[in-house]
Amino acid sequence: MAATALTVALLGASCTDGTASDRTAEESTGSDTAAPELSTTELQALTRLDDQGPGCDALDTTRCLLPFPSDTYTVSDDSGTSSVSSEKGTGRTVAFVEKNMPANADDVHIDPTEWNRNDGFSPNTPILTYFPNVDLERSATPTEGELSVSMSADSPSVLFDLTDGKQIPHWVEVDQRAEDPAERLTIMRPAVSLPEGHHFAVAYRDLLDERGRAIPPSAAFRAIRDGLDLDEVDVSAGAKATLGERSDELAPVLDQLDEAGVDTAGLIVAWDFTVASTSSLSGRLLSMRNAALKATEKQPVVVKVTGTEENPTKLPKGIGRKVTGTFALPLFLKGKGEPGSPMTYDKDGTTPKATGTTYQAGFTCMLTNAQLGNELGGKARAVVYGHGLLGSRDEVAGNDLGANAASGNQMYCATDWLGMSTQDIGYATEALGDLSKFPAMADRMQQGILAQLVLARAIIDPRSLPQLPQFRNKDGSVSYFTDEVFFDGNSQGAIMGAAATAVATDWKRATLGVPGMNYSTLLQRSTDWATYAAVMDPAYPSDADRQLVFGLLQMLWDRGEAGGYVQHLTSNPYPKTPEHQVILAVAFGDHQVAPVTAENMARMLKIPFHEPSLADGRDPREEPLWGLDPITDYPADGSALFYWDSGALAPPPGNVSPTMSDEWIDTCSSLSEDEVDADAKCADPHEDPRRAIGFVTQKQTFFETGTIIDPCGGEPCRAKPTG
């Protein structure tokens, strides 16, 4: 399989014997003659480096912070450890300067304080730079449909793990939404989550513009690459100092690329960056989890019931009782933990500190007729449910979910995803206009994940939910099994649910419906983004700034979504955490969560897929499910990915939503809203997998036995369009 290509070393020109800092101009250019002098245009470009101001990178003067991410925006902390936990850190600290951060329409720059707590960049980062009028098709760069190109010896784009010497699969796209060609950034997207704490090199070569002309390196990079004698360059002392410093930083990077077989003499640009350590990414939440769950050893989770409903005409089919209430958990946010409340930290400035008060989180539980003794069935299995985008725990009371849960005698309980729930909409809107407010959202998301974990503990602790009369059946015994709990989430409930599952100690099996990871890739591929873009786009009107913003936000989003935790989701668990099994149920052509991001999750975790994944001809990509292996036998153990197809048009490549594709516009744009919903090709299949009887049955078996059955009889899995 193509997955074996992940370990193939880069090939190319033979390695040099010297170091980059020792290379002469002749060695750098690969010729017997000295490198040509800089042209007048190049000298003028170097002179303009003085206009950038301190703290910007000379390699790309389109915007400060480009190229992104880059270790030029970090400093050495000389410790090699992180104060978040005892785990080894990267030895670097992000050091953004406020005046260099993107500014909104009111000229308010993003406050970098919270970003500068990180010891590296996101493992799911978009990798950004600018090439004028680049034509990626002419250049034959890797696409999301042909990832093997990125692993070839002559790939025009290179993403190389300097820590372990491996190529990283990726694809390259331009910002299709950018109206101004001068701000249309080139975006490299890793096709896996980059290993935590590792050091990476990015390089480009052999790129062509729209007229088929070779794109040259910037003057700064050519001066560095070719080892030009800066003392002989007729530019200002400031520009020389900038170039000299950047040359010293890049020298070891170019050396390592040379040693890996990359012909650095032909590069257009190259730079390096460091991915944040495990402790920097997840140490906060793990610290909160450990403190909160340890407290339950002495004091059970305090639960209060605020409402009970047993009206069969208002409850979903098969549900006999709805119970609502609150439960207490430690508060790690300032104030009362309301939207906009930032994290409270210990003296070290990185370890979350409980305030000494509790947060009263709401819950809703749906009890089946069977578990209550109203019909045959017996004890239920308890499931924590994760709701969708900016929704609420009330989603658990929906008719479809309730009926499906009742059919398997499963008691579903839910609480709100704090930070990304209905109550957070107002603050989220404010943050889109001034992104200095965004860190508080990421902080509250961690409090929200903690609430899921504490709810699970309350469900299984005999001193908590089980002792309440509302959770007992007619004979007075506990109406559900208390030895284990499970997780089920859809959409945002799967994106944040993957993070919660990675740190969960009380559930080991989870089903993740229409999942994905890393909002920086997801957002502009989603039809949901249109609503929020209407706020953010006027606030940050620069196309280039918006792409930088997504990269910056991902550095904090990692703390509260799948991207920051996926490397520990199944195997390789965190300390004091069990291994987990997951089923990824993906909707082909999903309008809201791009399927390619679920494949990235599966590729990272080496999760096998159901074969045939789709009917012949349904997936137009050259290499569907590249790097993944099929399930060889059923019932299967471990984890798995299933595509569910209800007839939607194939998703388009790039940072656009399915309804922006030419095919959707040609086929569906003239239809009324009702006609769109009634046409399987045009309708959004986002909710179809959760309603598929095969997936419902598979989920029930998975929770009961831990095995994965084939719900599709050896055929592609098909879901009925909901319309």
N, C-alpha and C positions, 0 to 999 in steps of 0.2 A: 504493500500500500504506500501511498504518498507520504504517510506519516513518518516513514523511515527517513525521509529527506530532511527532517528537522535536525538531524545530527550531522548532515553533510557539511564539510568544511568549505569555506570559500576558496575558489580557484582563480587563477589569473596570472598576472606577470610574476616572475620570480622575485623572491624577497631580496631586499638589500641587506648588507651586512652591518651598516652603520645605523646610528639612531637618527631620528628626524632632525634633531637639533644639530647634528654633525653633518647633515647632508649638504653637498655643494649644490649650486644651481644646476650643474650638469647632471648630477645624480637625480635631482628632483624632477627634471623634465624628461629623463630617460633618453637624452641625446648626448652627442659628443660636443655640443656647443653650448655656450652659456645661454641662459634664458634670455629672451628678448626684453628690452627695456619696457617699462610701462608707457603706454600711450598717453597723449595729452588728456584724453577723456578719463583714463584710469587715474591719472594724477589728480585731476579735478575731483573725482569721486573720493579719493583718499583725503583730500583737503576738506571735504564736507564732513569728514568724521568729527571734526571739531564742533560741528553744529548739533550733533546728536546729544551732546552732554554726557557727563560721566554716568557709568553704570549700564550703558547700552552695548550691544554686541556689534562689532564692526563687520561681521560676516553678512548681515542683512539689515540694511538701513531703511527698509520699508516701514517698519514700526519698531519702537523699542520693545524688547522681549522677544523679538524674532532673531534667529530661529528659536523655536520653542519645542520642547523644554531644553534647557541648556545648563550645564554646570557653571557657566560664566555667571549665573544668577544664584550660585551657592558659595558658601565659604567653608573652609575646613574648621571643624570644631576640635580637632586634635585629640578626641577622646575615643572615637570608635564605638561608643556605647550610647544608648538612649536612656534617658531618665524615666521613660514611660514604664519600662519593665527591665528585668535583668538581661533581656535578649540583646544581642549585639546590634548596634545601629550601623549607619553607613559611615560615620565619621565626618559627615557634611551637614550643613544647615542651610535651608533655603534663606536667601537674603534679598528679597525684593525691596525696592525703594519706592515709596508712595508716588513720587512725581513721575516715575516711569511706568506706573500701572495705568491701564486704560481708564479714561475719564468719560463720564456721561455727558449728556447735552448741557447740563448745568456746570460743566467743568469740575466735577467732583471726582477725584481719583479714588480708585478702590484702595481701602486701607489694608495693607499687606500683613498686619499683625498676626492674624490667625494662620495665614499661609506660612509665615516664617517660623511656626512651631514644627514644621515638617523637616525630616532629614533627607528628603528627596522628592521626586515627582511621582505622579500617579502611574501605577502599573498598566493603566488602560488609557494613557494619555494620547490625544491626537498629537502628531508630530508635524509642526507647521513651519513653512518657509515660503518665500515668494520667488517665482520664476516668471519673468514677463512673457505673456502670450504663449505659455507652454502648451504643447499639444501632446497629451499623454498617449493618445492612440498612435500617433506617428512615432513616439518615443518607445512604444512597446513596454510600458511600465506594467507591473502586476496589477490585476484587477481583482475585485472581490469574488469574481467568478473563475479566476485562474490563478490561484495562489502559488502554484508550483513555480511560476515565473520568478517569484521573489526568492526562491531557493536555488536558482540556477547560477552558474558561474558568471554569466554576463548580464545579470539583472541590472537595469539602469538605476535601481534603488537598492540600497543595502541597509539592513538593520542588523547589527552584529553585537552579540553579547560578549563584551570584553572580559567579563568575569569567568565564563566557562568556555569561550571560544566557539559558540554556536551561532549559526544564522537564525534569524527569527522570521517566521512567515508574516507577511503583511500585504496590504494593497495600498495603492496610491490613487487619490481622486483630487479633483479641483473643487473648490467651493462653487457648486452649481447655482446657488442662490445669490451670489455676489453680482450686483448690477454694474459695478465699476471694475473694469478689467485691471486697473492699477491696484486693486485691493483683493483680487481673486487669488487667495492663497492656495498653495498645494498642500494637501493633507495626506500624510502617511498614517495608516491605521494598523496597529498590530492585530494579527488574527488570533492571538492568545493573550492572556494576561502576563505581562512581563515579570520574570522572577523577582521577588522582593529583595531589595538591597543590592541588586546587581548594577553594573556599570555598562553603558551601551554607547555604541558609535552609530551615527547616521551618516550616510554618504549618498551622493547622487553623481551620475555620470551619463554622458551620451544622450542628453535631453535635447529635443528639437522643438522649435516654435511652430506656430501655425503655418508658416511658409516653408517649413522643412529645414530651416537654418539651425545650426548648432547653437545652443545657449551657452554663452561663455561664463566662466566663473566671475564673481565679483572681483573688483580690483584688490580688495583686502585679502580675499582668500587666495588669489593668484600670488600675491606678494608673499603670503605665508607658505603656500604649497611649494612654490618654486625657490624658496629660500633666498629671496632677493636681499641684498645688502641694504638695510634700511638707512645706513649712514649715507648711501649714495642716492637715496630717493629724495627728490626736491619737494618735500611737504613739510608742514609745521612740526615743531617738536612734540606738540600734543598728539598729533596723528601718529608720529613715529612711536611714541610711548604706548599708545593704544595698540598698535600693531605688534610691537615687541612683546607686550604682555600676553596678547592673544596667541602669538606664535609659541610662546613658552607653554601655554596651557594645552595647545593642540599637538605639540611635538610628540608626546608619548602616545596620543591617540593615533596619529598617522603612523607611528612606529608599529603599533599593534596591528593596524590594518595591513601594513606592509608584510608583517610576519604571517598574517592570515592569507596572504596571496592576493590582496587587492592592489591593483596598480594605482597608487595614489597620484601619480603624475597626471592621470586623466580625469581626476575628480573635478566636479564643478563646485562642490561644497562638501564639507564634512565637519561634524561637531560631536560632542558627547554630552551625556546626561546620566544622572544616577536615579534609580527608582527607590522610593522610600522603603525603609525596613519594615519588617513584620510588626515590630513594636510601635513604630510611628503610625502605621495604617490602622491597626486593630487594638493596640495596647490600651487605649482609652476605654473602649467598650468592654474588653476583657476585665479590666480593673473594676469597672462598674458592676459587671456580672458577678465577679467573685465576691465583692463586698455584699451585694444584695442577696445572693443565694446563701452565703455563709450566715447572714443574719437570720434566715429562715430556720436554721438548725435550732436556734433557741426560741425564736418567736415566730409562730406560723403567720402566713400572709393573712392579714385582717380583711375579711370580706363582708360587705353589707349588701343585702338584697333590698332593692328599691322598688321592684315591681315584678308581679307574676301574672301571666296571662294564660288561660286555659280554654279560650273560646275557639272551638274547632272551625268555626266559619271564617276566622281571621288568620288562622295559622296555616302554613303550608301543609300539603297532604302528607300524612304520616307523622306530623309533629303534634305532640300532646301538651307541651308546656314551653312557654317562653319566659326566661328569667333574666331580669336586668339588675344591675347593681354596680358597686364600686369595689375596688381592691387597692390596698396601699402598697406603695413601693418607695424606696429611698429616692429623694430628689437630688439631682446633680446639677440643676439649673438655678440661676438666680431668680429672685422673686418667688412667684407661685408656680413657675414652670410654664407660664402661658406662652403663646407664640411670640417669638422675638427674644426669649430668655436665653442668654448665653450660658455656657458651661462655667461652673466654678472649679477652680484648680487649686491643688496643693501648692506649697511654697515653691516647688520645683517648676511650676508653670506648665507642666504637661500631664500630670496625673489628676484625673477628675476627683473632686472632693464632695462627698455628700454634705448637704447643708444642715443636716440634723432634723429636718422636717420631712414629711412624707408627701408624695403626690398621689391624689385619689384618681385613679384611672377607671374609666367606665368599662363594663363588660356586658355582653349579651350572649346567652346560651340558649340553644334550641334542643329540647329534650324530645326523644321519639316516643310514640305511643308504645312501642315494644319495650323500651327500657322502663317505662312507668307501669308496666303490667296491664296496659289497656288492650293489648293484643299479644299474640305469641311472639317470642323473640328473646327475652332475657336481657342481660346486661349489655350496655352499649360500649363502643370504643370511643374515647374522647379525642377530639381533633381541635387544635388551635387553627383558626382561619384568618388569613391575611387579605384585607380588602384592597380594592383597586385605587386608581389615581385620585388623590385628594378626596377620597370617599370617607366612609365611617364604618364603625362596627355594625351598624344596622344592615349592611349588605348581607350579613349572615342570616337574616330573617327573610331573604328573598324566596319566592315560591320554587324556582328551579333548584336552587341550592338545597333548600329544605327538603324537597321531595327526594332528591338524589341521596342526601345524607340519610333520610329515613329509610330508603330502600336497602341500605346496608347497615341499618341500626347503628348510626354514628352520631354522637352528641357533638355538635359544632359549637364552639365558643369563640368569641372575637373581642378584641379591643382595638382602639384606634392606633393607626400608625402616626404617632405624634411627629410633627415636623412636616408631614405630607398627608394631612387629613383635611376634612372639610373645615375644621376650625382654624387651619393654617392658611386658607386661601387668601385672606386679606393681607397677612404679613408677607406671603410669597409674592403677591402682586407688588407690594412696596419694594421688596428686595430686587425684583426685576428692573426697577427704575434706579436703584442705588445698590449696587452689588456689595458694598461694604456691609450691608445688612445680612448677606447670605450666610456667613458663618453661624449665626444663631439658628438658622434652619438645620444645618448639618448637626449642630449640637443637640437640637431637639429630636432629630431623627434617631440619635443614639439612645436618648431617653425612651423613645418609642419602641425601639427594638428590645430594650430592657423590659418594657411593659409586657411584651409577648412572652419573654422568658419567665417573668414572675407570674403571669397568668397560668402558664403551664405548670409551674410549681404549685400554685394554689389548687389546680385541678387534681393533682395526684397526692397532695399532702393530706392524710386523713384528718388532720386538725383544722383544715381550711374548708374548701367547698364541700367535700364529702360529708361533713358533719351537719350541714344545713338541711332542714327538712325538705326544701324545694328540690334537692338532688337525691332524694330517696324514693323508692317505689312503694307500692301499696302495702307490702309486708314490712316496710320500715328499713330495709337494707339499702345500701348504696346502690344506685341504679346504673352505675357504669364501672368499668375496670379502672382501678387506680394504680396499677403497676406500670402503665405505660401510656404515653400520649403521642399524638402524631401531628403533622402540620400539613395544611393544604392552603395554597395561595394562588391567586390569579393576577396577572398583569403587574401592577405595582406590588401587589401582595406576593408575587413571585420574585420580583427584582429585590425588594427589601427582605422578602422571606428567605432568599438564599443567604443573605447576610445573617439573619437570625438563626437559620439552620446551622450555619458554620460554627456558631458559638453556643448552640443549644446543648444542654446536658440532659434534659428530660425528654427529648424526642430524638429518635435515630432515623426515622423515615419521613420523607417529605415528598409531596407531589407539587410541582411548580408548573402552573398553567400559563401559557404564553409568556415565558420568561425571557430575560435578557440581562445584559450587564453593561454598565457604563453609559450614563445619561449623555455624555458628550457625543457619543455615536448615535444614541437613540433619538434624541430630541428632534432634530430636523428631519429625521426619517419618519416621524409620526404625524398623523393628522391632528393629534391633540395640540401640537406645538403652535398651530395657527393662532389659537386664543392667546397664548402667552407671548408670542412674537409681536402681537399687536401692542404690547406694553414695552417689551424689551427693545424692539427695533428703533422706535423713536428716541428711546433713552440712550442707546448706544448705536448711533446711526452709521458708524463705519463698519463696512463688511469685514475688514481685517480685524478690527477690534473685537467683533462678535465671535470670531473663531478663537481668538486668544482668550476671550472670556470663557468659552466652553472648556478650554484646556485648564484654565485657572480653577473654575468651579469643580472640575473633576477631582482636583487635588483634595477638596473637602468632601465632595459627594462620596468618595471612597469610604469615608467613615460610617456611612449609613446605607450603603447599597451593595449589591452583589460584587461589584468590581473590586472592592477593597478586601474581600473575604474569600473569593472563589477558590484561591489556591489551597484553602483548608476546608473546602465544603464537603468532600467525601473522604478520601484518604488524606494523609499528612495533617491530622487534626491538631488543633491548638493543645497546649498542656491542659490536663484535667478535663478533656473534651473527648467524647467518643467519636468514632468514625460514623459517617452518615451515608444513607442511600437516598437517591433522588430519582424521580422520573420527570423528565422535561417534556412537556406536551406543547408542541409548537403549531401555530396556525399558519399554513402556507398562504402567503399573500397578505399577512396581517397588516392592517392599516395603522396600528397603534404601537406595536412593539416589533421592531425589525427582526425577522427570523435569523438574519446573519449574526446577530449578537448572541442568540442562544447557541448557535453553532460555535461561536468563539468560546462560550462556557464549556461546551462539550469537548472541544478540541483541547482546552486547557487541562481538563480532568480525564481525558482519554475515555470518555463515555461512549459506548457503542450505540448504534442507531438501528431501528427496525428497518429491515429490508424485505421487499422494496419500499423505499421511503415514500416515493410518489409514483404515479403511473408514468409510463414512457412518454416523453415529450413535454411533461408538465414543467420541469425545471429547465430554463433556457441556458443556464450556466454551463461553461465548458467542463468544469470539474465540481459537480455537486458534492457537498459533504467531504471536501478535500481534507485529508489528514485524519479521517475517522474510519473506524472499522465497523462492519455490521455485526449484529447479534447472530451468533451461530446456532443457538439452540434454545428452545423454550421448554419448561419455564426457566427463566434466566435469573441469575443472582446479580447483586450489585446495583448499578444504576443504568439508565437508558434514556435515549432520546427518541421521541416519536413525532413524526409530522402528521398532522390531521388536515386533510384537504376537503374543502367544501365548495371548490370550484372558482375561487377568486383568481383574478389575473395575477400573474407572477409579479413579485415586487421589482421595482426598478433599481438599478445600481445608483450609488451616490447619495448625497445628503438632501434628498427630496422624499416626500411622502408618496405612497402609491397613487393617490389621487392627483399628483402632479405629473405622472408619467404620460407620455404621448399616447400610449395604448389606452389608458383609462380615459383620457380626455376624448379620444376618438370614439370610444365605445360607450361611454357613460355620461359625459358632461351634458348631453342634451336631454337626459332623462329627468323626471321629477324626483323628489326625495323618496316618495313611495315606490316609484319604479326602480330606483337604485337599490333600495332595500330588498325588492322582490327579485332582482337579477343577481344570481350567484356570482357572475363574473365581476359585478360592480360593487356588491355589498361588502361591508367589512366583516371578515370571518373571525374577528378577535374573540368573540364569545362562543364560537362554535365548539371548540374542543371540550370545554367544561360540560356541555350539554350532550356530548356524544355518549350513547349508552355503553359503547365499548370502553371508553376511558373511565366512566363511572364504575363499571365492573372491575376493570383493571386496578383502579385505585383501592377498591374495597379489598380485593385479594392481596394487594401489596401491603396494606395496613395489617391485615389479618395474619399473613404468612411470611412477608418479607421477600416473596418471589415475584417475578415480573412475568405475566402471561402475555401471550399474543392475542390482543383483542380483535384482530383483523383477519384471522384465518389464513395467514400467509400472503395476504394481498395488501396493497397500500391502504392505509387507514383513511377512511372517509367519514366526514362529519356532515350532518344535515344542516344546510344553511338556515339560520334562525329567521332571517327576513324581517 
